Amino acid sequence: MGWSQIRSIMKSFQEKCPNLGRAVILVGAHLSVALFLAPGLGSPREAYSRVVYPFFWESNPPPVQGLEGRMARLVNWDGIHFLSILRNGYTRTDLPGPHSVHEYRDNVSFFPGFPLLASGVQKVTGLSAEMALALTSPLAAVLMWFYFLRLLQRWRGPDSSVSRVSYLIAALLFPTLFYTLVAYSEATFLAAWLGLLLGWDQFRWPASNHPASRWLWLLFAAFHGFFMCLTRSAGLAAAITPLVTEIIYQIFSKRPGRRFEPAMMLASLGVSLVAMAGQAAYFGYLHWLFGDWKWHYVVQKAGYGNELNLAGLWDWRTYFPFPPDARFTPWLSQLMVPLALGLLIWLSIRCLPSALGKARGPVVPAEQRYRGLLGAISAWSLFMIAFLGTLALRNPGMFRYALPVWLAVLLAASSLRQIELTLFGLVPRSRGLRVAAGFVLVLTQLFFIARFTRGYWVS
């Protein structure tokens, strides 16, 4: 097959599935950069010297040279825990602690959605567990970007002065976006969450009034919600957003006649319940396997010291993390708390009056107001569950957990003309300053990719 034929196939694919084609190009380019920056030499023990070397690699070490070696560098830190689940299933010891967790003998603190998807990839491709896990995240990232582009296409207001490309660039510049490429559950979770939003939006504001089509979209939303909750604990907060949005919209929104829609309320309740059943399924499996569904939280506390502790809510250092932590990335995570909180408060001030139809100025169509409300509630729910869940440890992972919050903010902003992508005054009006800020963010992401693929903990 010649280059002209390949180009013809790609052009045909792009014309028929433009958003999917763009998603493939985005992930392909992003992955190429990550693999270019990853080292392709060294020994297995050198490559993974900053983590406990897994016992299952003693007799069958991972590749460290060539393309396979570069791909294997994407499987590190949490990725090795997921690898232990993929290879050996869930295991536990009688007395879990930091040693047993970091030696991969207690792995029940990790949800099964991502390794379950990787298992399917391994069965279809016949690849090794390491390569299947490394490939699963880019594949999920393609789906994630496809859904994000489709949502932007539907949500961006008809009078918007900002192109979809601008929103896409704003999403791509987030410093920890590279986690959608490595063997973490980020891309799988984001794809499932955006699929839930897309399915619910298609059901709530259908382009076609065909009943069968609408109910298929409802099933689509429920399936993605279920898998989202099967992938991460944060899914529980995201699962209730259709229901909460519907309640607020129907009770408080200024609408002609203020007609109550019980069918929509029941549909949102059904989607949220099916989504939450994903976590119930995981805890039920743990109870069947080990006799106690709470074992997930036991290992979280014993291995990582992670438990719900609200004392940090009253600690001023939670909201003003200065002086900086001696370690760079934990301090960036702590800094994300006041930054994200300030952005969400400003989003609410600007978004809620418009979303509820009580803002001055031009009338915003009902579907745009609803979408803005759904995006804002999603952003708040994803932030709060990550913030409260890591509060006891002073929020060491917020730099990474803020990524879905940022995507939700972008979607909310895209749906309401009043809060266009000046991003609430945060984006400078000068083109030169925008380019400089973008350049710094790109360098930051490249720095983190290089650090992660060399075995350093990033966030």
C-alpha positions as CSV (number, residue, x, y, z in Angstrom):
1,M,0.0,0.0,0.0
2,G,1.5,3.3,-1.1
3,W,1.5,6.7,0.7
4,S,-1.2,8.1,-1.7
5,Q,-3.5,5.2,-0.9
6,I,-3.0,5.7,2.9
7,R,-3.6,9.5,2.5
8,S,-6.8,8.7,0.5
9,I,-8.1,6.3,3.2
10,M,-7.3,8.9,5.9
11,K,-9.1,11.6,3.9
12,S,-12.2,9.4,3.4
13,F,-12.2,8.5,7.1
14,Q,-11.9,12.2,8.1
15,E,-14.9,13.1,5.9
16,K,-17.1,10.4,7.3
17,C,-16.1,10.6,10.9
18,P,-14.6,14.0,11.4
19,N,-14.6,14.1,15.2
20,L,-13.2,10.5,15.5
21,G,-10.5,11.3,12.9
22,R,-9.5,14.4,14.9
23,A,-9.4,12.4,18.1
24,V,-7.1,9.7,16.5
25,I,-4.8,12.4,15.2
26,L,-4.7,14.2,18.6
27,V,-3.9,11.0,20.6
28,G,-1.4,9.8,17.9
29,A,0.5,13.1,18.0
30,H,0.4,13.2,21.8
31,L,1.5,9.6,22.2
32,S,4.4,10.1,19.7
33,V,5.7,13.0,21.7
34,A,5.5,10.9,24.9
35,L,7.3,7.9,23.3
36,F,10.0,10.2,21.9
37,L,10.7,11.6,25.3
38,A,10.7,8.2,27.0
39,P,14.1,6.5,27.3
40,G,14.5,3.4,25.3
41,L,17.6,2.0,27.0
42,G,18.6,0.6,30.4
43,S,17.9,-2.5,32.5
44,P,14.5,-3.3,34.0
45,R,15.7,-2.7,37.6
46,E,17.2,0.7,36.6
47,A,14.0,1.7,34.8
48,Y,11.9,0.9,37.9
49,S,14.4,1.8,40.6
50,R,12.0,4.3,42.3
51,V,9.3,1.7,43.0
52,V,9.3,-1.7,44.5
53,Y,10.3,-4.1,41.8
54,P,7.3,-6.4,41.2
55,F,7.7,-10.0,42.2
56,F,6.0,-11.1,38.9
57,W,8.9,-9.5,36.9
58,E,11.6,-11.6,38.6
59,S,11.3,-14.4,36.1
60,N,9.7,-12.4,33.2
61,P,11.0,-8.8,33.2
62,P,9.4,-6.2,31.0
63,P,11.0,-4.9,27.8
64,V,13.1,-1.7,28.2
65,Q,14.6,-1.2,24.8
66,G,13.1,-0.1,21.5
67,L,9.5,0.8,20.9
68,E,8.2,-1.8,23.3
69,G,10.6,-0.5,26.0
70,R,9.3,3.0,25.5
71,M,5.7,1.8,25.7
72,A,6.5,-0.1,28.9
73,R,7.8,3.1,30.5
74,L,4.1,4.2,30.5
75,V,3.4,1.5,33.0
76,N,4.7,2.8,36.3
77,W,3.6,3.7,39.8
78,D,-0.2,3.1,39.9
79,G,0.1,1.4,36.5
80,I,2.1,-1.5,38.2
81,H,-0.8,-2.0,40.7
82,F,-3.2,-2.2,37.7
83,L,-0.8,-4.6,36.1
84,S,-0.9,-6.8,39.2
85,I,-4.7,-6.9,38.9
86,L,-4.6,-7.7,35.2
87,R,-2.1,-10.5,35.8
88,N,-3.1,-12.0,39.1
89,G,-6.6,-10.6,39.9
90,Y,-7.4,-9.0,43.3
91,T,-5.3,-10.2,46.2
92,R,-5.0,-9.2,49.9
93,T,-3.2,-10.1,53.0
94,D,-4.6,-10.5,56.5
95,L,-2.7,-7.4,57.8
96,P,-2.4,-4.8,55.1
97,G,0.1,-2.0,55.4
98,P,2.4,0.2,53.3
99,H,4.8,-2.7,52.6
100,S,2.1,-5.1,51.4
101,V,0.4,-2.5,49.3
102,H,3.6,-1.3,47.6
103,E,4.7,-4.8,47.1
104,Y,1.5,-5.4,45.1
105,R,0.1,-8.0,47.5
106,D,-2.8,-5.8,48.6
107,N,-4.3,-4.2,45.4
108,V,-8.0,-3.9,46.3
109,S,-7.8,-0.1,46.6
110,F,-7.8,0.1,42.8
111,F,-11.1,-0.1,40.9
112,P,-11.5,-2.7,38.2
113,G,-12.8,-0.7,35.2
114,F,-9.4,0.0,33.7
115,P,-7.8,-3.4,34.1
116,L,-11.1,-5.0,32.9
117,L,-10.8,-2.9,29.7
118,A,-7.1,-3.8,29.4
119,S,-8.1,-7.5,29.7
120,G,-10.4,-7.1,26.7
121,V,-7.6,-5.4,24.7
122,Q,-5.2,-8.2,25.7
123,K,-7.6,-10.9,24.5
124,V,-8.3,-9.2,21.2
125,T,-4.7,-8.4,20.4
126,G,-2.8,-11.2,22.0
127,L,-0.3,-8.7,23.5
128,S,1.5,-9.1,26.8
129,A,-0.1,-7.7,29.9
130,E,2.3,-4.8,29.9
131,M,1.7,-3.8,26.3
132,A,-2.1,-4.3,26.6
133,L,-2.2,-2.0,29.6
134,A,0.0,0.6,27.9
135,L,-2.2,0.5,24.8
136,T,-5.5,0.7,26.6
137,S,-5.1,4.3,27.8
138,P,-4.4,5.8,24.3
139,L,-7.4,3.8,23.0
140,A,-9.6,5.2,25.8
141,A,-8.2,8.7,25.1
142,V,-9.4,8.5,21.5
143,L,-12.9,7.8,22.8
144,M,-12.5,10.6,25.3
145,W,-11.6,13.2,22.7
146,F,-14.3,12.0,20.4
147,Y,-16.9,12.5,23.1
148,F,-15.4,15.9,24.1
149,L,-15.5,17.2,20.5
150,R,-19.0,15.9,20.0
151,L,-20.2,17.7,23.2
152,L,-18.5,20.9,22.1
153,Q,-20.3,20.6,18.8
154,R,-23.6,20.3,20.5
155,W,-23.0,22.6,23.5
156,R,-21.3,25.6,21.9
157,G,-24.0,28.3,21.6
158,P,-25.2,29.4,18.1
159,D,-24.0,33.0,18.8
160,S,-20.6,31.9,20.2
161,S,-17.7,34.0,19.1
162,V,-15.1,31.4,20.1
163,S,-14.3,28.4,17.9
164,R,-14.2,24.8,19.0
165,V,-10.5,24.8,18.3
166,S,-10.0,27.4,21.1
167,Y,-11.7,25.2,23.6
168,L,-9.7,22.2,22.4
169,I,-6.4,24.0,22.8
170,A,-7.4,25.1,26.3
171,A,-8.1,21.4,27.1
172,L,-4.8,20.2,25.5
173,L,-2.7,22.7,27.5
174,F,-3.6,21.3,30.9
175,P,-0.3,20.2,32.4
176,T,-1.3,16.8,33.6
177,L,-3.1,15.8,30.4
178,F,-0.4,13.3,29.7
179,Y,-2.0,11.0,32.4
180,T,-4.5,10.1,29.7
181,L,-1.7,8.3,27.9
182,V,0.0,6.4,30.7
183,A,-1.3,3.2,32.4
184,Y,-3.6,5.1,34.8
185,S,-7.4,5.0,34.8
186,E,-7.6,8.7,33.8
187,A,-8.5,8.2,30.1
188,T,-11.0,5.4,30.9
189,F,-12.7,7.4,33.5
190,L,-12.9,10.6,31.4
191,A,-14.2,8.6,28.4
192,A,-17.0,7.0,30.5
193,W,-17.9,10.3,32.2
194,L,-18.1,12.3,28.9
195,G,-20.1,9.4,27.4
196,L,-22.5,9.8,30.2
197,L,-22.9,13.5,29.6
198,L,-23.3,13.0,25.8
199,G,-25.9,10.2,26.2
200,W,-27.9,12.2,28.7
201,D,-27.7,15.4,26.6
202,Q,-28.8,13.5,23.5
203,F,-31.8,12.1,25.4
204,R,-32.7,15.4,27.2
205,W,-32.4,17.6,24.1
206,P,-32.8,15.2,21.1
207,A,-32.0,16.2,17.5
208,S,-34.7,13.8,16.5
209,N,-38.1,13.1,18.2
210,H,-37.9,9.4,17.3
211,P,-38.7,7.6,20.6
212,A,-36.5,4.6,19.9
213,S,-33.5,6.8,19.3
214,R,-34.1,8.7,22.5
215,W,-34.2,5.6,24.6
216,L,-31.1,4.2,23.0
217,W,-29.3,7.4,24.1
218,L,-30.6,6.9,27.6
219,L,-29.2,3.3,27.7
220,F,-25.9,4.7,26.2
221,A,-25.7,7.2,29.1
222,A,-26.5,4.5,31.7
223,F,-23.9,2.1,30.4
224,H,-21.2,4.8,30.4
225,G,-22.2,5.9,33.9
226,F,-22.0,2.3,35.2
227,F,-18.5,1.8,33.7
228,M,-17.5,5.2,35.1
229,C,-18.4,4.2,38.6
230,L,-16.6,0.8,38.0
231,T,-13.4,2.8,37.2
232,R,-13.0,5.3,40.0
233,S,-14.6,6.4,43.2
234,A,-15.0,9.9,41.8
235,G,-17.6,8.4,39.5
236,L,-20.1,8.4,42.4
237,A,-20.2,12.2,42.5
238,A,-20.4,12.4,38.7
239,A,-23.2,9.8,38.6
240,I,-25.7,12.1,40.4
241,T,-25.2,15.1,38.1
242,P,-28.0,14.3,35.7
243,L,-30.4,14.0,38.7
244,V,-29.2,17.1,40.5
245,T,-29.2,19.1,37.3
246,E,-32.8,18.0,36.5
247,I,-34.0,18.9,40.0
248,I,-32.4,22.4,40.1
249,Y,-33.6,23.1,36.5
250,Q,-37.2,22.1,37.0
251,I,-37.6,23.7,40.4
252,F,-35.6,26.9,40.1
253,S,-35.2,27.7,36.4
254,K,-37.3,30.5,34.9
255,R,-39.2,28.8,32.1
256,P,-42.5,29.5,30.3
257,G,-45.2,27.8,32.4
258,R,-42.7,26.1,34.7
259,R,-44.2,22.8,33.6
260,F,-43.1,19.9,35.8
261,E,-41.7,17.0,33.7
262,P,-41.9,13.8,35.8
263,A,-40.7,11.6,32.9
264,M,-37.4,13.5,32.8
265,M,-37.0,13.4,36.5
266,L,-37.6,9.6,36.6
267,A,-35.2,9.2,33.6
268,S,-32.4,11.2,35.4
269,L,-33.0,9.1,38.6
270,G,-32.8,5.9,36.6
271,V,-29.5,6.9,34.9
272,S,-28.0,8.0,38.2
273,L,-29.0,4.7,40.0
274,V,-27.7,2.5,37.2
275,A,-24.4,4.5,37.2
276,M,-24.0,4.1,41.0
277,A,-24.6,0.4,40.6
278,G,-21.1,0.2,39.1
279,Q,-19.6,0.9,42.5
280,A,-22.1,-1.4,44.1
281,A,-21.0,-4.2,41.8
282,Y,-17.4,-3.7,42.7
283,F,-18.0,-3.7,46.4
284,G,-20.3,-6.7,46.0
285,Y,-17.5,-8.5,44.2
286,L,-15.1,-7.7,47.1
287,H,-17.7,-9.0,49.6
288,W,-18.1,-12.2,47.6
289,L,-14.3,-12.6,47.2
290,F,-13.1,-11.7,50.6
291,G,-16.2,-11.6,52.8
292,D,-16.1,-7.9,53.5
293,W,-17.0,-5.1,51.0
294,K,-15.2,-2.5,53.1
295,W,-11.8,-4.0,52.4
296,H,-11.2,-1.3,49.7
297,Y,-11.3,1.4,52.4
298,V,-9.2,-0.7,54.8
299,V,-6.4,-1.0,52.3
300,Q,-6.7,2.7,51.4
301,K,-6.1,3.7,55.0
302,A,-3.5,1.1,55.8
303,G,-1.4,1.6,52.6
304,Y,-1.8,5.3,51.9
305,G,-3.1,6.8,55.1
306,N,-6.1,8.0,53.1
307,E,-9.4,8.4,54.9
308,L,-12.1,11.0,55.2
309,N,-10.9,13.6,57.7
310,L,-12.6,17.0,57.5
311,A,-10.2,18.7,59.9
312,G,-8.3,20.2,57.0
313,L,-11.4,22.2,56.0
314,W,-10.5,24.6,58.9
315,D,-6.8,24.7,58.2
316,W,-5.7,27.9,56.4
317,R,-2.8,26.1,54.7
318,T,-5.4,24.1,52.7
319,Y,-6.4,27.3,50.9
320,F,-3.1,29.2,51.1
321,P,-0.3,26.6,50.6
322,F,2.7,28.9,51.2
323,P,5.6,28.6,51.7
324,P,5.9,26.0,49.0
325,D,6.4,22.3,49.8
326,A,10.0,21.1,49.5
327,R,8.8,18.8,46.8
328,F,7.6,20.5,43.6
329,T,4.6,18.5,42.4
330,P,2.9,18.0,45.8
331,W,3.0,21.8,46.2
332,L,1.4,22.2,42.7
333,S,-1.3,19.8,43.8
334,Q,-1.9,21.8,47.0
335,L,-1.9,25.1,44.9
336,M,-4.6,23.6,42.7
337,V,-7.1,23.7,45.6
338,P,-7.4,27.5,45.9
339,L,-7.1,27.9,42.1
340,A,-9.8,25.4,41.2
341,L,-12.0,26.6,44.1
342,G,-11.7,30.2,43.0
343,L,-12.5,29.3,39.4
344,L,-15.5,27.3,40.4
345,I,-16.9,30.1,42.6
346,W,-16.5,32.5,39.7
347,L,-18.1,30.0,37.3
348,S,-21.1,29.7,39.6
349,I,-21.4,33.5,39.9
350,R,-21.4,33.9,36.2
351,C,-23.1,30.7,35.2
352,L,-26.0,30.2,37.6
353,P,-28.0,33.3,36.8
354,S,-27.7,32.5,33.1
355,A,-28.5,28.8,33.6
356,L,-31.5,29.6,35.7
357,G,-32.8,32.3,33.2
358,K,-32.4,35.1,35.7
359,A,-29.5,37.0,34.1
360,R,-29.9,40.3,32.3
361,G,-29.2,40.6,28.6
362,P,-30.3,38.4,25.6
363,V,-32.4,35.4,26.3
364,V,-30.4,32.2,26.3
365,P,-32.1,29.1,24.8
366,A,-33.3,26.6,27.3
367,E,-31.0,23.8,26.1
368,Q,-28.0,26.1,26.4
369,R,-28.9,27.1,30.0
370,Y,-29.5,23.5,30.9
371,R,-26.1,22.5,29.5
372,G,-24.3,25.3,31.4
373,L,-25.9,24.1,34.6
374,L,-25.0,20.5,33.9
375,G,-21.4,21.4,33.2
376,A,-21.1,23.6,36.4
377,I,-22.6,20.9,38.6
378,S,-20.3,18.3,37.1
379,A,-17.3,20.5,37.8
380,W,-18.3,21.1,41.4
381,S,-19.0,17.4,42.1
382,L,-15.8,16.2,40.6
383,F,-13.8,18.8,42.5
384,M,-15.5,18.2,45.9
385,I,-15.0,14.4,45.8
386,A,-11.3,14.7,44.9
387,F,-10.8,17.5,47.4
388,L,-12.5,15.7,50.4
389,G,-11.1,12.3,49.5
390,T,-7.5,13.6,49.7
391,L,-7.9,16.2,52.4
392,A,-6.4,14.0,55.1
393,L,-3.1,14.0,53.2
394,R,-3.3,17.7,52.2
395,N,-4.5,16.9,48.7
396,P,-1.4,15.3,47.1
397,G,-3.1,14.3,43.9
398,M,-5.2,17.4,43.1
399,F,-3.0,18.4,40.2
400,R,-4.1,15.3,38.4
401,Y,-7.6,15.2,39.7
402,A,-8.3,18.7,38.5
403,L,-8.2,17.6,34.9
404,P,-11.8,16.5,34.7
405,V,-12.8,19.6,36.6
406,W,-11.1,21.7,33.9
407,L,-12.9,19.9,31.1
408,A,-16.3,20.4,32.8
409,V,-15.5,24.1,33.2
410,L,-14.7,24.4,29.5
411,L,-18.0,22.6,28.6
412,A,-20.0,24.9,30.9
413,A,-18.3,28.0,29.5
414,S,-18.9,26.9,25.9
415,S,-22.7,26.6,26.4
416,L,-23.3,30.2,27.7
417,R,-22.4,33.2,25.7
418,Q,-22.0,35.4,28.8
419,I,-19.0,33.4,30.0
420,E,-17.0,32.9,26.8
421,L,-13.5,31.7,26.6
422,T,-11.9,34.8,28.1
423,L,-12.2,32.2,30.9
424,F,-13.5,34.7,33.4
425,G,-10.7,37.2,32.8
426,L,-8.0,34.6,33.3
427,V,-6.9,34.5,29.6
428,P,-4.9,37.6,28.6
429,R,-6.3,39.6,25.8
430,S,-2.9,40.1,24.2
431,R,-2.0,37.5,21.6
432,G,1.6,37.6,22.6
433,L,0.8,36.9,26.3
434,R,-1.5,34.0,25.2
435,V,1.3,32.5,23.1
436,A,3.8,32.9,26.0
437,A,1.4,31.3,28.5
438,G,0.7,28.4,26.1
439,F,4.4,27.9,25.5
440,V,5.0,27.6,29.3
441,L,2.2,25.1,29.7
442,V,3.5,23.0,26.8
443,L,7.0,22.9,28.3
444,T,5.5,22.0,31.7
445,Q,3.6,19.1,30.2
446,L,6.8,17.9,28.3
447,F,8.7,18.2,31.5
448,F,6.2,16.0,33.4
449,I,6.2,13.4,30.6
450,A,10.0,13.2,30.7
451,R,9.9,12.9,34.5
452,F,7.2,10.2,34.6
453,T,8.8,8.0,31.8
454,R,12.1,8.1,33.8
455,G,10.4,6.7,36.8
456,Y,9.8,9.8,38.9
457,W,6.5,10.4,40.8
458,V,4.7,13.4,39.3
459,S,1.3,13.8,40.9
